[in-house]
Amino acid sequence: MKKVLFVLTSHDKLGDTGKKTGFYLPELTHPFKVLNDAGINIDFISPKGGEAPIDGVDLADEVNVNFLNNQNNKKAIENTLTPDQIDHNNYDAIYFVGGHGTMWDLPDNSKIQEITAKIYEKGGVVAAVCHGPVGLVNVKLSDGSYLIAGKQVSCFTDEEERAVKLDKQVPFLLESKMKERGAIHTKAENFVKHVVVCKKLVTGQNPASAYGVGEEILKLIS
């Protein structure tokens, strides 16, 4: 039975705006639907474990509603695992769900970085969407190189961050940081679907790309 580890943020404060943030719900639910419908097992992890804060709850989105109406799903995101509870050998892929909260607590989580590198180096898939790729910017492989160096990637762009007027709130701009790490960044127009597959690395630009990222994960692990 194939298994995928979904990484969620534990961070719920949007800079100094006084607003709440967290993981962006459609970036969880859409890939979840793709994988769950195919019989893939999914576990949830966050830096702190326990309840992960939710952002982007659009109840006009039927996929969101169906996910939240399932008590097992709700229980899973209210009781996420900690990095210490994870054995990387149990997973065929790791997927970083986006949301602005990720910008604060995922870049420097050494435990999650270690899990990610080990899954990748054993031939597993590493995937992320929107702000989720921030969890990859400091991941180093056993040879000391950055995982994303020299690889084609996408993420929430600097231009998109400016468009939502949060470029002054986030700790850094994600597209720029990925380029600093040697990634080959590609993008579409603002908020348009864009999914990039580079061998076993799958990245998507924005919420519109989440379903497509799920589809590419499924192709690679099937």
C-alpha positions in Angstrom: 0.0 0.0 0.0 1.4 3.4 -1.1 1.7 6.1 1.6 2.2 9.9 1.4 3.2 12.3 4.2 1.4 15.6 4.1 3.3 18.5 5.9 1.2 21.3 7.4 2.3 24.4 9.2 1.8 25.0 12.9 2.1 28.8 12.6 -1.1 30.9 12.8 0.0 34.5 12.9 0.3 36.6 9.7 3.3 38.7 10.4 2.3 41.8 12.4 -1.1 42.2 10.6 -3.0 40.9 13.6 -4.6 38.4 11.2 -4.7 34.6 11.5 -3.1 32.3 8.9 -2.2 28.6 8.7 -2.2 26.0 5.9 -4.4 26.8 2.9 -7.2 24.3 2.9 -7.7 23.7 -0.9 -4.0 23.0 -1.2 -4.6 20.1 1.2 -8.1 18.9 0.1 -7.5 18.8 -3.7 -4.4 16.7 -3.7 -5.9 14.6 -0.8 -8.9 13.8 -3.0 -6.7 12.7 -5.9 -4.6 10.4 -3.8 -7.4 9.2 -1.5 -9.6 8.3 -4.4 -6.8 6.2 -5.7 -6.5 4.3 -2.5 -3.3 6.0 -1.2 -2.8 6.2 2.5 -2.1 9.7 3.9 -0.6 10.8 7.2 -0.3 14.4 8.4 2.7 16.0 10.2 3.3 19.5 11.5 6.3 21.0 13.3 4.5 21.1 16.7 2.1 18.2 16.1 -1.5 18.5 17.3 -4.0 20.8 15.7 -2.8 22.6 12.5 -4.3 26.0 11.9 -6.5 26.3 8.8 -6.8 29.2 6.4 -8.7 29.6 3.1 -11.9 27.8 4.2 -14.1 28.2 1.1 -17.3 26.3 1.7 -18.4 27.0 -1.9 -15.7 24.5 -2.8 -17.3 21.0 -2.7 -14.0 19.3 -2.2 -13.4 21.4 0.9 -16.8 20.6 2.3 -16.6 16.9 1.7 -13.2 16.8 3.4 -14.4 18.7 6.5 -17.6 16.7 6.8 -15.5 13.5 7.2 -14.8 13.1 10.9 -11.7 11.0 10.3 -10.2 13.8 8.2 -11.0 16.4 10.8 -9.5 14.3 13.5 -6.4 13.8 11.5 -5.7 17.5 11.0 -6.6 18.2 14.7 -4.1 15.5 15.8 -1.1 15.8 13.4 2.0 13.8 14.0 5.3 15.3 15.2 8.5 14.9 13.1 9.8 12.6 15.9 7.0 10.2 15.2 7.9 9.7 11.6 9.8 6.8 10.0 10.8 8.0 6.5 10.9 4.4 5.3 7.1 4.2 5.6 6.5 6.8 2.8 6.6 6.9 -0.9 6.3 10.7 -1.1 6.2 13.8 1.1 4.0 16.7 0.1 4.2 20.3 1.6 0.8 22.0 1.7 1.0 25.7 1.2 -0.4 28.6 3.2 1.3 31.7 4.5 2.0 30.1 7.9 4.6 27.9 6.2 6.9 30.9 5.7 7.6 31.1 9.4 8.0 27.6 10.7 9.0 25.3 7.8 12.2 26.8 6.4 14.3 26.0 9.5 12.8 22.7 10.7 15.8 20.4 10.6 13.8 17.3 11.5 11.4 17.7 8.6 14.3 18.6 6.3 16.0 15.3 7.3 12.8 13.3 6.6 12.5 15.0 3.2 16.1 14.3 2.2 15.8 10.7 3.2 12.6 10.1 1.3 14.1 11.8 -1.8 17.4 9.8 -1.6 15.6 6.5 -1.4 13.8 7.3 -4.6 10.6 8.8 -3.2 8.8 11.8 -4.4 9.1 15.3 -2.9 6.2 17.7 -3.8 5.0 21.1 -2.7 2.5 23.8 -3.8 2.3 27.6 -3.5 4.1 28.6 -0.3 4.8 24.9 0.5 8.1 24.9 -1.4 9.5 27.1 1.4 9.9 23.8 3.3 12.5 22.8 0.6 14.7 25.9 0.5 17.1 24.6 3.2 16.9 20.8 2.6 20.3 19.4 1.9 21.2 16.0 0.5 23.8 13.7 1.9 26.5 15.2 -0.4 25.8 18.7 1.1 24.0 20.1 -1.9 20.6 21.8 -1.8 17.9 19.4 -3.0 16.4 22.1 -5.3 19.7 23.3 -6.7 19.8 22.9 -10.5 16.2 21.6 -10.6 13.2 23.2 -12.3 10.7 24.4 -9.8 7.7 26.6 -9.3 6.2 28.3 -6.2 4.1 31.4 -5.2 5.9 34.1 -7.1 7.3 37.4 -5.8 4.8 39.1 -8.1 1.9 37.2 -6.7 3.1 38.1 -3.1 3.1 41.7 -4.1 -0.4 41.3 -5.7 -1.8 40.1 -2.4 0.0 42.9 -0.6 1.9 40.6 1.8 5.4 41.0 0.4 6.3 43.2 3.4 4.9 40.8 5.9 6.5 37.5 5.0 10.1 36.9 6.3 11.4 36.7 2.7 10.1 36.3 -0.9 10.0 32.6 -1.8 10.8 32.8 -5.5 13.9 34.9 -4.8 15.0 32.5 -2.1 14.6 29.4 -4.4 16.7 31.2 -7.0 19.4 31.9 -4.3 19.5 28.2 -3.6 20.3 27.5 -7.3 16.8 26.4 -8.4 15.7 27.0 -11.9 12.4 28.9 -11.3 9.6 28.9 -13.8 6.2 30.6 -13.7 2.9 31.3 -15.3 0.8 34.5 -15.1 -0.4 35.4 -11.6 -2.8 32.9 -10.1 -2.8 30.6 -13.2 -2.2 26.9 -12.8 1.5 25.9 -13.3 2.9 22.5 -12.3 6.5 21.5 -12.8 7.9 18.0 -12.6 11.6 17.5 -12.4 12.3 13.8 -12.1 11.0 13.0 -8.5 10.4 16.7 -7.6 6.9 18.1 -8.2 6.1 21.8 -7.5 3.1 24.0 -8.2 2.8 27.8 -8.3 -0.4 28.6 -6.5 -3.8 27.2 -5.2 -4.9 26.7 -8.8 -2.1 24.2 -9.2 -2.9 22.0 -6.2 -5.0 19.4 -7.9 -2.4 19.1 -10.7 0.3 18.5 -8.1 -1.8 15.7 -6.6 -2.1 14.1 -10.1 1.6 14.2 -10.7 2.4 12.7 -7.3 0.0 9.9 -8.1 1.6 9.2 -11.5 5.1 9.1 -9.9 4.3 6.7 -7.1 1.9 4.4 -9.0 
